[in-house]
Amino acid sequence: MEITIGDYIKYSKLPEDASEDRVVSTLLGFDIKSLPIDKAEALLKEAREWFFLEERPFFQTFTHKGVEYGFIPNLDSEITYGENQDLCKYISNAEDLHRAMAVAYRPITSKQGGKYSIEKYEGSSKYANEMLDVDVNIALGMRVFFWTLTRELQSYILRYTTTQER
C-alpha cells in the first residue's frame, strides 16, 4: 500500500468522524467501495496496521521520478538558519509536510562513497510540489527522526541543568 504525501495531506483535512472507508479511500487516492469485498477488507486491514506502526524507518536518500534526493548531510554543522527556521515552521503541520520534505531533502549533486552533497537551499517552494507524489513513509520517518532528536536533546539539557545546579 503506497500512500503519497499529497494523499496524506488530503486525509489530514478529513473530519475526525470520517468513516474508515472514506479515510482509506482518501489515503489511497481511489474509492474502495467499488472493489470486491475481499480486496476492500484486505486494504482496510492493511491501513489499520499502517496507522499503528510503532516504528517508522528514516531514509537518508530516496529516488523519485529518476532523481535521487538526499537528506541534509552533516545536519549538526551544515544546516542553515533559514533551513532550520523553515523546518521548524513546517514539520508539525500535516498540511505542510511536503514543504518540510522540500527543506530536508534535495537532489544529490555529487556522490563519493557513502558521502554526498545536495543542492543549495533556495526555499521550500522549489521542490514542494514534487514532494506531493513521494511515499509518505519517507516523510513520516523524517518526522520521527526530528521528534527523537528533539526528545534526546531535551533530555541532555535537563541532565546538564540538573548537574549544574548540584
C-alpha positions in Angstrom: 0.0 0.0 0.0 1.7 3.2 -1.1 0.3 6.5 0.2 1.7 9.7 -1.2 2.3 12.8 0.8 -0.5 14.5 -1.2 -3.0 11.8 -0.2 -1.8 12.1 3.4 -2.5 15.9 3.3 -6.0 15.2 2.0 -6.5 12.7 4.8 -5.4 15.3 7.4 -8.2 17.6 6.3 -10.9 15.0 6.8 -13.3 15.5 9.7 -12.4 13.4 12.8 -15.6 11.4 12.4 -15.0 10.4 8.8 -15.8 6.8 8.1 -13.0 4.2 7.9 -13.7 3.5 4.2 -13.6 7.3 3.4 -10.2 7.6 5.3 -8.7 4.7 3.4 -10.1 5.8 0.1 -8.6 9.3 0.7 -5.2 7.8 1.6 -5.1 5.5 -1.4 -6.5 8.1 -3.8 -9.4 6.0 -5.0 -12.8 4.8 -3.7 -12.5 1.4 -2.2 -16.3 0.9 -2.3 -16.0 -0.2 -5.9 -13.6 -3.1 -5.0 -14.6 -6.6 -4.4 -15.3 -7.1 -0.7 -12.3 -9.3 0.0 -9.9 -6.7 -1.6 -11.5 -3.8 0.2 -11.4 -5.6 3.6 -7.7 -6.5 3.0 -6.9 -2.8 2.3 -8.8 -1.8 5.4 -6.8 -4.3 7.5 -3.5 -3.1 5.9 -4.4 0.5 6.6 -5.2 -0.2 10.3 -1.8 -1.9 10.6 -0.1 1.0 8.9 -1.6 3.6 11.2 -0.4 1.8 14.3 3.2 1.0 13.2 5.4 1.5 16.2 8.5 2.4 14.2 9.0 4.5 11.1 12.3 4.0 9.3 14.4 7.0 8.4 15.5 7.3 4.8 18.9 9.1 4.3 18.2 9.1 0.5 15.5 8.1 -1.9 14.8 8.2 -5.6 11.7 9.8 -7.0 11.0 10.1 -10.8 14.6 9.3 -11.6 16.0 11.9 -9.2 18.0 10.9 -6.2 17.2 13.1 -3.1 19.4 13.3 0.0 18.7 14.4 3.5 20.7 17.4 4.7 24.2 15.9 5.2 26.0 16.8 8.5 22.8 18.2 10.0 24.6 19.5 13.1 27.1 21.6 11.2 25.6 22.3 7.7 22.0 23.2 8.2 21.5 26.9 7.6 19.5 29.2 9.8 16.9 29.6 7.1 16.5 25.8 6.6 16.2 25.4 10.4 13.5 28.1 10.6 11.5 26.6 7.7 11.8 23.0 9.1 10.5 24.2 12.5 7.7 26.0 10.8 6.5 23.2 8.5 7.3 19.8 10.2 4.5 19.7 12.7 1.7 20.6 10.4 0.4 17.8 8.2 -0.7 20.2 5.5 2.9 21.5 5.2 4.6 18.0 5.2 5.6 18.4 1.5 7.2 21.7 2.3 9.2 20.2 5.2 10.3 17.5 2.9 11.5 20.1 0.3 13.6 21.7 3.1 15.1 18.4 4.4 15.6 16.6 1.1 17.0 18.0 -2.1 18.6 16.5 -5.3 22.0 15.0 -4.8 24.6 16.9 -6.8 27.6 14.8 -6.2 28.3 11.5 -4.5 31.5 9.7 -3.4 31.3 6.5 -1.4 28.8 7.0 1.3 29.0 10.8 1.3 27.1 13.2 -0.9 26.2 16.8 -1.5 22.8 18.2 -2.1 21.6 21.3 -4.0 21.8 24.6 -2.1 18.6 25.5 -0.3 16.5 28.1 -2.3 13.3 27.9 -0.3 10.7 25.2 0.2 8.6 26.1 -2.9 11.3 24.9 -5.3 10.5 21.2 -4.6 7.3 21.3 -2.5 5.0 20.3 -5.4 7.4 17.5 -6.4 7.2 16.1 -2.9 3.4 15.7 -3.0 3.9 12.5 -5.0 6.6 11.0 -2.7 5.8 8.0 -0.4 4.5 9.4 2.9 6.5 6.8 4.8 9.7 8.8 3.9 8.1 12.0 5.4 6.9 10.2 8.5 10.3 8.7 9.0 11.8 12.2 8.8 9.3 13.5 11.4 10.1 10.7 13.8 13.8 11.4 13.3 13.3 15.0 14.3 11.0 14.2 17.2 13.5 11.7 18.5 16.4 14.2 18.1 14.4 16.9 19.9 13.4 14.5 22.8 17.1 13.4 23.2 18.3 17.0 23.2 15.7 18.0 25.8 16.8 15.0 28.0 20.5 16.1 27.7 19.7 19.7 28.5 17.7 18.6 31.6 20.5 16.3 32.8 23.1 19.1 32.2 21.0 21.7 34.1 20.4 19.3 37.0 24.1 18.6 37.2 25.0 22.3 37.1 22.5 23.0 39.9 24.3 20.5 42.1 
